[in-house]
Amino acid sequence: MMRTVRATALACAGALLPVLLAPAAGAVEPPAPRVDLRVLVVDDGGPAVDAIAAELGDQGTPFTRVDLRVAQRPKIDAAFLADTVDGRPRAKYQAVVLPSDSPAGMADAELAALTEYEKSFAIPQVDAYTYARPEVGLALPVHGGYSGSLDGARAAVTAAGRAGPFGYLDGPVPFEDNSPAVSESYAHAALPAAGADFTSYVDVPVPGSGGRGSLVGEYRHDGRRELVVTFVYNRYQQQFRLLARGILDWMTQSVRLGAGRHHFAVHVDDVLAADDRWDSELNCTPGDVDCPPGQGEPDAIRMTAEDARYAAGWSVSRDFTLDMVFNGGGSELFKEENGGADPLARQLTADRDLYRWVNHTYNHPFLGCVQDVSTVPWTCARNADGSVKYVSRAEIAGQIADNRAWGRRAGLPMRADELVTGEHSGLKVLPQQPDDNPNLAPALADNAITSLASDHSRDGEQRRVGPALTVPRYPMNIFYNAGRSAEQIDEYNWIYTRAADGGSGICESSPVTTCLDEPLDPATGYAEYLVPLEARIALGHVLSGDPRPHFIHQSNLAEDRIAYPVLDRVLDTYAGLFADSAPLVNLRQRDIGAELRDRAAWRAAVAAGQVTAYRVGGTVTVRAPSGVRVTATMPAGTRQNQLLGSPPFGTPYAGSVSGWVSPGLLQDRVTLALPATSPAPALVRVEGTEPARQRTPRLPLPRGVREPVAHGPAR
């Protein structure tokens, strides 16, 4: 009878993994191993491991964290790493992330067990941050390399990196230098050690020489693969955000659960309406609730037809679709006050197909509690019995329906199920209105609204309001009441400077707001300070894979058109960093809401241990709770096996394919067939054990790497 050769045990500093012997002549090959799609993250509390774990979590990739600081943590041994399921050897983790190649807190026997595991199942290892030395395939930095700060440096992806895991990058990898008072990026840039099989993927010029030293590279030795990272970083820094996808692609060979794409959507609120202007003498906005009644004269800011033509040209030239969040009643009011014609509405509707259109209610009333504006700040009016007086269901429903009807008459390509209320009103707003208007949800149901915008700064997580799911939007710090850059800077100085410097002093009493060192120059402050700051904040959201939209106002597209420099900077910076294979994803509101909904359901299922996924040969199998869509990243050419055919899986992005998928008809799991070019995991002959590595002292971390570096006033 033919028999399968089974592994025999190997002892080295305790129980180690089975030694997988080559089959004897005439023996049956052992079955292909099962490799679970889960990453082992060994954590020492440092920022580098935290950053990789955060990226895994953000993308929805399952991982198991072993905290070296916890005395009762599980022991990393043969049983922890591998076992047998249905007669098939199983690797419980498809990749391993260590704080360094030889982290403090791990016993020699644990490191030996990991070594044998990685050799047996061809499991890659990421050294999140380690010192450059021969044990990781690099020469010591003193031999033609460099150790020190890289603040402001411009690293680059090598030819091997572009052909490999970092091919989605198309330019330099700039290191942040946000504060001259803080060392933000410490690194060891080094040359490959003599005789080492080392390939650099990201390198940097070595100061004082014509050479370049590796910062990220692959070291192949003893039948193992290590990704060696020799610069320290945290999850918020741009240099990590640029490289994070490549690190995950390398460790998983682009076969993983979870997906990451870069999103950017911009909503322009109050289109067709007018916005009140900031008064630099009164330091408030006449006509709005921050000015006492009767103080100052309202001065409206409204786009012109020429502004609309400029917006159309900009949209075409940038190949970027703006979401026009409109108030039809604003056009009707303009016609009443100006002789029956509205050139702005005529131009915008002529260019209607260049934009997406979103209902913003007919004439932008506040739809929460009835506001008492006799004092600043305003309060909620009260009924005779002392209860809060709310705007009625009929008023809310009428505002939604009337604006929808106006949009249909104008031929706007809008969706009937999307809504942005004026000032996100109707939803809770602290401190005045701690609860949603109870009439909001019924009014949404009256109009079949399923997607409702909220303000991320006040209501950051998606939640349900009647039939609708909220879509939190990021407010850009380009003020609604500013059409000119000087007005913007005057108001910005008022908010963010100390009372002694002529400001409001709010920053001195707020725990979340940072005061400016000195007031910004009205002539240069916008271009030199605010544009770079706002673009950097928005780009940070983009690079983190956050799909939530940003919002500005129509006033910012009028007069000085102050929004465009910020938007241009985001788009230009992104285009200079990323290849065409990784474009910005520009979704409409309801699709962003669906993405947030599916992510939340997936992450909850992963956290609850309700997802099982593994690879055997060229087949990936995923089981998730009924109704939970699966998210995955796979090599190009992957197909989904269904009872009737095998359609392509996912859509292309950054050199792989990714997307959401559900089981096919009469199936209870997702089965993906990888392309023949994707290498399948196989058991590897293990001849013996590798000598224990020489440990090196744990490196101290430079200041400033555990938290985001302050780069301007908090929002």
C-alpha positions in Angstrom: 0.0 0.0 0.0 1.3 3.5 -0.8 1.7 5.6 2.3 2.1 9.4 2.8 5.3 10.3 4.4 4.6 12.2 7.6 6.8 14.8 9.3 8.9 13.8 12.2 9.6 16.0 15.2 12.6 18.1 15.6 13.7 19.2 19.1 15.7 22.5 19.5 15.2 24.6 22.7 11.8 23.0 23.2 9.3 21.6 20.7 9.8 22.9 17.2 8.0 22.4 13.9 7.9 19.1 12.2 10.8 18.4 9.9 9.2 17.8 6.5 11.3 15.2 4.8 11.5 14.5 1.1 9.3 11.5 0.1 11.1 8.2 -0.3 11.2 6.7 -3.8 7.8 5.5 -4.8 6.0 7.3 -2.0 3.0 9.6 -2.5 3.7 13.3 -2.4 2.3 14.9 0.8 -0.8 17.0 0.2 -0.4 20.6 -0.6 -0.4 22.6 2.6 -3.3 24.8 3.7 -2.1 28.4 4.5 -4.5 30.5 6.4 -4.9 34.1 5.2 -4.0 35.7 8.5 -0.8 37.6 9.5 1.1 37.0 12.8 2.1 40.4 14.3 4.6 40.2 17.2 4.3 43.5 19.0 6.8 45.2 21.3 4.8 48.5 21.7 6.9 50.4 19.2 5.5 52.7 16.5 6.7 50.6 13.5 4.8 47.5 14.4 1.8 49.6 15.4 1.9 51.2 12.0 1.9 47.9 10.1 -0.9 46.5 12.4 -2.9 49.7 11.7 -2.6 49.2 8.0 -3.7 45.6 8.2 -6.7 46.7 10.3 -7.5 49.6 7.9 -7.5 47.3 4.9 -9.5 44.6 6.6 -6.7 42.0 6.7 -7.0 39.6 9.6 -4.1 39.4 12.0 -3.2 37.9 15.3 -1.2 40.2 17.7 1.2 38.7 20.3 2.2 41.4 22.7 5.7 40.8 24.0 5.0 43.1 27.0 2.2 40.8 28.4 3.5 38.1 30.7 0.6 35.8 30.0 1.0 36.0 26.2 0.9 32.7 24.2 4.2 31.0 23.6 5.3 31.0 20.0 6.0 27.3 19.3 5.2 24.6 16.8 1.7 24.1 18.0 1.0 27.9 17.9 2.2 28.2 14.4 1.1 25.0 12.6 -1.0 21.9 12.8 -2.9 19.5 10.6 -6.5 19.9 9.4 -8.3 17.0 7.6 -5.0 15.3 7.0 -3.5 18.4 5.5 -0.6 20.4 7.0 -1.8 23.8 8.0 0.2 27.0 8.3 -1.8 29.3 10.6 -0.2 32.5 9.3 0.7 33.5 5.8 3.3 36.1 7.0 5.1 37.2 10.2 5.8 40.7 11.3 8.5 41.2 14.0 9.6 44.4 15.7 13.1 43.5 14.4 14.9 40.4 13.2 15.8 39.5 16.9 13.4 41.3 19.2 13.8 41.7 22.9 11.2 39.7 24.8 11.3 36.6 22.5 13.0 33.5 23.8 15.6 31.8 21.6 13.4 28.8 21.3 10.6 31.0 19.9 12.9 32.5 17.3 14.0 29.0 16.4 10.4 27.9 16.0 9.6 30.8 13.8 12.7 30.1 11.7 11.6 26.5 11.1 8.0 27.5 10.4 9.1 30.1 7.8 11.4 27.6 6.1 8.9 24.7 6.1 6.0 26.7 4.6 7.9 29.4 2.7 6.4 32.1 5.0 7.9 35.6 4.6 9.0 37.8 7.5 8.9 41.6 7.9 11.4 43.2 10.2 9.4 46.3 11.0 12.5 48.4 12.1 16.0 47.0 12.6 19.6 48.1 12.7 21.6 47.6 9.5 24.1 44.8 10.0 25.3 41.6 8.3 22.7 39.4 10.2 20.0 41.1 8.0 22.1 41.2 4.8 23.5 44.7 5.2 26.9 46.2 5.9 27.2 48.2 9.0 26.4 51.9 8.4 29.9 52.9 9.1 31.0 51.1 6.0 29.8 53.5 3.3 26.3 54.0 4.9 24.7 56.5 7.2 22.8 56.6 10.5 20.9 59.7 11.5 17.9 61.9 10.7 16.2 61.7 7.3 13.9 64.7 7.9 13.2 66.2 4.6 15.1 63.6 2.6 13.8 62.2 -0.7 14.1 58.5 -0.9 13.4 56.6 -4.1 12.0 53.3 -5.3 14.7 51.3 -7.0 14.2 49.5 -10.4 13.7 46.2 -8.4 11.1 47.9 -6.2 9.2 49.2 -9.2 9.2 45.8 -10.8 8.2 44.3 -7.5 6.0 45.3 -4.6 6.3 49.1 -4.9 5.4 49.4 -8.6 2.4 51.5 -7.8 4.8 54.4 -6.8 5.9 56.7 -9.6 8.1 59.3 -8.0 10.2 60.1 -4.9 9.4 59.0 -1.4 9.6 62.2 0.5 10.3 62.1 4.3 8.3 64.6 6.3 9.9 67.5 8.0 7.0 69.3 9.7 8.8 70.6 12.7 12.4 71.8 13.0 12.3 71.2 16.7 11.5 67.5 16.5 13.5 64.6 14.9 10.8 62.8 12.9 12.6 60.1 10.9 15.7 58.3 12.1 17.3 55.8 9.7 20.2 53.5 9.0 20.9 53.6 5.2 23.4 50.8 4.3 24.9 48.9 1.5 24.3 45.1 1.0 26.8 43.0 3.0 29.5 41.2 1.1 28.1 38.0 -0.4 24.5 38.6 0.9 21.6 37.9 -1.4 20.0 41.2 -0.8 17.8 43.3 -3.1 17.1 46.9 -2.2 13.6 48.2 -3.0 13.8 51.7 -1.5 17.0 53.6 -1.0 18.3 57.1 -0.3 21.4 59.1 -1.1 24.1 58.6 1.5 25.1 62.1 2.8 28.7 63.0 1.8 29.1 60.3 -0.8 27.8 59.4 -4.3 26.3 56.2 -3.1 22.8 55.1 -2.0 21.9 53.1 1.0 18.9 50.7 1.4 16.0 51.6 3.6 13.7 48.8 2.5 15.0 45.6 1.0 14.6 41.8 0.7 17.2 39.5 2.3 17.1 35.8 1.1 19.0 33.3 3.2 18.6 29.8 4.6 15.5 29.2 2.5 13.8 32.3 4.0 12.8 35.7 2.9 12.9 38.8 5.1 11.8 42.3 4.3 14.3 44.5 6.1 13.2 48.0 7.1 15.9 50.3 8.6 14.1 53.5 9.2 11.7 54.2 12.1 8.2 55.5 11.4 4.7 55.8 12.8 1.3 55.1 11.2 0.6 58.8 10.5 3.8 59.7 8.6 3.6 60.2 4.9 6.7 58.1 4.1 5.0 55.1 5.8 1.7 55.8 4.1 3.4 55.7 0.7 5.1 52.4 1.4 2.4 50.6 3.5 0.7 49.0 0.5 4.0 47.6 -0.8 4.9 46.1 2.6 1.5 44.3 2.7 1.8 43.2 -1.0 5.3 41.8 -0.3 4.4 39.8 2.8 1.2 38.3 1.2 2.3 38.1 -2.4 -0.9 40.1 -3.1 -3.0 37.2 -1.9 -4.9 38.5 1.1 -8.2 39.5 2.6 -8.8 43.2 2.7 -8.2 45.9 0.1 -6.8 49.4 0.0 -7.5 52.2 -2.5 -7.1 55.9 -2.4 -10.3 58.0 -2.4 -10.9 61.7 -2.9 -14.3 63.3 -3.3 -15.1 67.0 -2.9 -18.6 68.3 -2.1 -19.4 72.0 -2.9 -22.2 73.1 -0.6 -24.8 75.9 -1.1 -24.5 75.9 -4.9 -27.1 78.4 -6.3 -27.5 79.9 -2.9 -25.4 82.7 -1.3 -23.2 82.7 1.7 -22.8 85.5 4.2 -19.4 87.3 4.4 -17.1 87.5 7.4 -16.8 91.1 8.8 -13.2 91.8 9.8 -14.3 94.7 12.0 -17.0 93.0 13.9 -15.2 89.6 13.9 -18.5 87.8 13.1 -20.7 87.1 10.1 -23.6 89.6 9.8 -26.8 87.7 8.8 -25.6 84.5 10.5 -26.0 83.3 14.0 -22.5 84.3 15.2 -23.4 88.0 15.1 -25.9 89.5 17.5 -29.2 90.5 15.9 -29.0 93.8 14.1 -25.2 94.0 14.1 -23.6 94.7 10.8 -24.9 94.5 7.3 -25.1 91.1 5.5 -22.9 91.0 2.4 -23.6 88.0 0.2 -21.0 85.9 -1.7 -22.4 84.1 -4.7 -20.8 82.5 -7.7 -21.2 84.2 -11.1 -21.6 82.6 -14.5 -17.9 83.2 -15.1 -17.1 81.3 -11.9 -19.3 78.5 -13.2 -17.4 78.4 -16.6 -14.1 78.3 -14.7 -15.4 75.4 -12.6 -16.3 73.5 -15.7 -13.0 74.1 -17.3 -11.2 73.1 -14.2 -13.2 69.9 -13.8 -12.4 68.9 -17.4 -8.7 69.8 -17.2 -8.2 68.0 -13.9 -10.4 65.0 -14.9 -12.1 65.4 -11.5 -15.8 65.4 -10.8 -17.1 67.8 -8.2 -20.3 67.1 -6.3 -22.6 70.1 -6.5 -24.7 70.2 -3.4 -27.4 72.6 -4.5 -30.3 74.7 -3.2 -32.8 75.4 -6.0 -34.5 78.0 -3.9 -31.4 80.1 -4.0 -31.8 80.5 -7.8 -35.5 81.4 -7.4 -34.6 84.0 -4.8 -31.9 85.5 -7.0 -34.4 85.8 -9.9 -36.9 87.5 -7.7 -34.3 90.1 -6.5 -32.6 90.6 -9.9 -35.2 90.8 -12.6 -36.1 87.3 -13.4 -32.9 85.7 -14.8 -30.1 83.7 -13.2 -27.0 83.5 -15.4 -25.3 81.2 -12.8 -28.1 78.6 -12.9 -28.2 78.8 -16.7 -24.4 78.1 -16.9 -24.3 75.4 -14.3 -27.3 73.5 -15.9 -25.7 73.8 -19.3 -22.6 72.0 -17.8 -24.8 69.7 -15.7 -23.2 66.5 -16.9 -19.7 67.5 -15.7 -20.8 67.2 -12.1 -22.7 65.0 -9.7 -25.7 66.8 -8.0 -26.9 66.3 -4.5 -30.0 67.6 -2.8 -29.2 70.3 -0.2 -32.9 71.2 0.6 -34.7 73.9 -1.3 -33.6 77.1 0.6 -31.2 75.8 3.3 -33.2 76.3 6.5 -31.9 74.9 9.8 -33.8 71.7 10.3 -33.0 70.8 13.9 -34.6 72.6 16.9 -36.1 75.9 16.3 -33.3 78.3 16.9 -33.5 81.2 19.4 -30.9 83.6 17.9 -31.5 86.5 20.4 -28.2 85.6 22.0 -24.8 84.4 20.9 -24.4 81.5 20.9 -27.9 80.5 19.9 -30.1 78.2 21.9 -33.0 75.9 21.2 -36.5 77.4 21.6 -38.8 75.7 24.1 -42.4 74.8 24.1 -44.8 75.9 26.8 -44.1 72.7 28.7 -40.3 73.2 28.6 -39.6 70.6 25.9 -37.4 71.4 22.9 -39.3 72.9 20.0 -38.3 71.1 16.8 -38.8 71.9 13.1 -41.7 69.8 11.9 -41.7 66.7 9.8 -43.8 68.5 7.2 -41.2 71.3 6.9 -38.3 68.9 6.6 -40.1 66.7 4.1 -41.2 69.7 2.0 -37.7 71.1 1.8 -36.4 67.8 0.5 -39.2 67.3 -2.0 -39.3 70.8 -3.3 -35.6 70.8 -4.1 -35.8 67.4 -5.7 -38.6 68.7 -8.0 -36.5 71.8 -8.9 -33.5 69.6 -9.8 -35.7 67.4 -12.0 -37.1 70.5 -13.8 -33.6 71.6 -14.4 -32.6 68.2 -15.8 -29.9 67.7 -13.2 -28.4 64.1 -13.1 -29.1 63.6 -9.4 -30.0 60.6 -7.2 -33.3 60.9 -5.4 -32.0 59.0 -2.4 -29.1 61.3 -1.4 -29.4 64.3 0.9 -27.2 66.9 2.6 -29.2 69.1 5.0 -28.2 72.7 5.5 -25.4 72.7 8.1 -26.1 69.0 8.6 -29.1 70.2 10.6 -31.6 67.8 12.0 -28.8 65.8 13.3 -27.5 66.4 16.8 -25.2 69.4 17.3 -23.5 70.0 20.6 -23.9 71.7 23.0 -27.3 73.1 22.0 -29.0 70.0 20.5 -27.6 66.8 21.9 -30.2 64.6 20.1 -31.4 64.3 16.5 -34.6 66.1 15.6 -37.2 63.3 16.1 -39.0 64.5 13.0 -35.9 64.0 10.8 -36.1 60.2 10.4 -39.8 60.2 9.4 -39.2 63.0 6.9 -36.4 61.0 5.4 -38.7 58.0 5.1 -41.3 60.2 3.4 -38.8 60.9 0.7 -37.0 57.5 0.5 -33.7 59.0 1.5 -31.1 56.3 2.2 -27.9 58.4 2.2 -27.5 61.3 4.6 -24.4 63.4 5.0 -23.0 64.2 8.5 -20.2 66.4 9.7 -17.2 64.2 10.6 -15.9 66.8 13.1 -19.2 66.4 15.1 -20.4 62.9 14.1 -17.5 60.9 12.8 -18.9 57.3 12.6 -21.5 56.1 10.2 -24.9 55.5 11.8 -28.5 54.9 10.9 -31.1 57.6 10.9 -34.4 56.1 10.0 -34.0 54.6 6.5 -30.7 56.4 5.9 -27.1 55.7 6.7 -24.9 58.7 7.4 -21.9 59.6 5.3 -19.5 61.6 7.5 -17.8 64.4 5.6 -14.5 66.1 6.4 -14.8 69.9 6.6 -11.9 71.6 4.9 -10.7 74.7 6.9 -11.6 77.0 4.0 -14.4 79.0 5.5 -17.9 79.2 4.0 -18.0 83.0 4.7 -14.8 83.8 2.8 -14.6 84.5 -0.9 -11.2 86.2 -0.8 -7.9 85.0 0.7 -7.5 88.1 2.9 -10.9 87.4 4.5 -10.0 83.8 5.1 -6.7 84.8 6.8 -8.4 87.5 8.9 -10.9 85.0 10.3 -8.2 82.3 10.7 -6.1 84.7 12.7 -9.1 85.6 14.8 -9.7 82.0 15.7 -6.2 80.7 16.1 -4.2 83.6 17.7 -3.9 84.6 21.3 -5.9 87.5 22.7 -2.7 89.4 23.2 -2.0 89.1 19.4 -5.5 90.4 18.5 -7.2 87.1 18.3 -10.2 85.6 20.1 -8.0 83.7 22.5 -10.2 80.6 22.0 -7.1 78.6 21.3 -5.8 79.4 24.7 -8.7 77.7 26.4 -9.4 74.9 24.0 -7.6 71.5 24.7 -7.7 70.6 21.1 -6.7 73.8 19.3 -3.1 75.0 18.9 -2.4 78.7 18.8 -0.4 80.3 16.0 3.0 81.5 17.1 2.0 84.8 15.5 -0.7 86.1 13.2 -0.4 85.1 9.5 0.3 87.8 7.0 -3.0 88.7 5.2 -1.1 89.0 1.9 0.9 85.8 2.0 -0.5 83.6 4.8 -3.0 81.8 2.6 -0.7 80.7 -0.1 2.3 80.1 2.1 0.7 78.6 5.2 -2.9 77.6 4.8 -2.8 76.0 1.3 0.1 73.6 2.2 -1.5 72.8 5.6 -5.0 72.0 4.3 -3.6 70.0 1.3 -1.4 68.0 3.7 -4.4 67.2 5.9 -6.6 66.2 3.0 -3.8 64.1 1.4 -3.4 62.4 4.8 -7.0 61.2 4.6 -6.4 60.1 1.0 -3.3 58.1 1.8 -5.0 56.4 4.7 -7.5 54.9 2.4 -10.4 56.9 4.0 -13.3 57.2 1.5 -15.1 59.9 3.4 -15.7 63.0 1.2 -14.4 66.5 2.0 -16.7 69.6 1.7 -16.2 73.2 0.9 -18.8 75.9 -0.2 -19.7 77.7 -3.4 -18.3 80.9 -1.9 -14.8 79.2 -2.2 -15.3 78.9 -6.0 -16.2 82.6 -6.3 -14.2 85.9 -6.2 -10.6 84.8 -5.4 -11.6 81.1 -6.0 -9.6 80.1 -2.9 -10.5 76.4 -3.0 -8.7 75.6 -6.2 -5.1 76.1 -4.9 -5.8 73.5 -2.2 -7.5 71.0 -4.5 -4.7 71.5 -7.1 -2.1 70.8 -4.6 -3.7 67.6 -3.4 -4.1 66.4 -7.0 -0.7 67.4 -8.1 1.1 65.9 -5.1 -0.8 62.7 -5.5 0.0 62.5 -9.3 3.7 63.1 -8.5 3.8 60.2 -6.1 1.7 57.4 -7.7 1.7 55.6 -11.0 -1.3 55.6 -13.3 -2.2 52.1 -12.0 -3.2 53.6 -8.6 -5.6 56.4 -9.5 -7.7 58.4 -7.1 -11.1 56.9 -6.7 -13.8 59.5 -6.9 -17.1 58.1 -5.6 -20.5 59.7 -5.2 -22.1 60.0 -1.7 -24.3 56.8 -1.7 -21.4 54.7 -2.9 -19.1 56.1 -0.2 -21.8 55.1 2.3 -22.0 51.6 0.9 -18.2 51.3 1.2 -18.3 52.4 4.8 -21.2 50.0 5.5 -19.5 47.0 4.0 -16.2 47.8 5.7 -17.9 48.0 9.1 -19.7 44.7 8.6 -16.5 43.0 7.4 -14.3 44.3 10.3 -17.0 43.3 12.8 -17.0 39.8 11.4 -13.2 39.5 11.4 -13.0 40.8 15.0 -15.6 38.3 16.1 -13.7 35.4 14.6 -16.4 34.7 12.1 -14.3 34.7 9.0 -12.3 31.7 7.8 -10.0 32.0 4.8 -7.2 29.9 3.5 -5.2 29.0 0.4 -4.5 25.5 -0.9 -2.4 25.5 -4.1 -4.0 27.9 -6.5 -7.4 28.1 -4.7 -8.5 30.6 -2.1 -11.6 29.8 0.0 -13.3 32.3 2.2 -16.3 31.8 4.5 -18.0 34.8 6.2 -21.4 35.3 7.9 -24.4 35.4 5.6 -24.9 38.9 4.2 -21.3 40.0 4.9 -19.5 40.8 1.7 -15.9 39.6 1.4 -13.1 42.0 0.6 -9.9 40.8 -0.9 -6.8 41.6 -3.0 -5.6 39.1 -5.5 -3.2 38.8 -8.4 -4.4 40.0 -11.8 -6.3 37.2 -13.6 -8.0 35.8 -10.5 -11.5 34.4 -11.1 -14.4 33.4 -8.9 -15.5 29.8 -9.1 -19.3 29.6 -9.3 -21.8 26.9 -10.1 -22.4 28.6 -13.5 -19.1 29.9 -14.8 -16.1 31.7 -13.4 -16.3 35.4 -13.8 -13.2 37.6 -13.2 -12.8 38.7 -9.6 -12.3 42.4 -8.7 -11.1 45.4 -10.7 -7.5 46.4 -11.3 -5.7 48.7 -8.8 -2.0 49.2 -8.1 -0.9 46.1 -10.0 -3.4 43.6 -8.5 -7.2 43.2 -8.5 -9.4 43.9 -5.5 -13.0 44.4 -4.6 -16.1 43.2 -2.8 -17.5 39.8 -3.5 -20.3 37.5 -2.3 -20.8 33.7 -2.7 -22.4 32.7 -6.0 -25.9 31.2 -6.4 -26.4 28.2 -4.0 -22.9 28.7 -2.5 -22.0 29.3 1.2 -18.5 30.5 0.6 -16.4 32.5 -1.9 -13.9 30.4 -3.9 -11.2 32.2 -6.0 -9.0 30.6 -8.6 -5.6 32.2 -8.8 -3.9 32.6 -12.1 -1.4 29.9 -13.0 1.5 32.4 -12.7 0.8 32.9 -9.0 3.3 30.6 -7.1 1.5 28.1 -4.9 2.8 27.4 -1.4 4.4 24.0 -0.9 6.1 22.1 1.8 9.8 22.6 1.8 12.5 20.1 2.8 14.1 21.2 6.1 17.6 19.9 6.6 18.3 21.2 10.0 18.1 24.3 12.2 19.8 27.6 11.7 22.2 28.7 14.5 20.6 31.2 16.9 21.1 34.8 15.8 23.4 37.1 17.7 21.1 39.5 19.5 21.8 43.3 19.3 20.7 45.9 21.8 17.3 47.3 21.3 17.7 50.7 19.7 16.3 53.8 21.4 13.6 55.6 19.4 14.1 59.2 18.5 11.6 61.7 19.9 8.5 62.4 18.0 7.8 59.1 16.3 5.1 57.7 18.6 2.5 60.4 17.9 1.5 62.5 14.9 3.9 65.5 14.5 2.1 68.8 15.2 1.9 70.6 11.9 -0.4 73.5 12.5 -3.6 74.5 14.4 -5.7 71.6 15.4 -9.2 71.3 13.8 
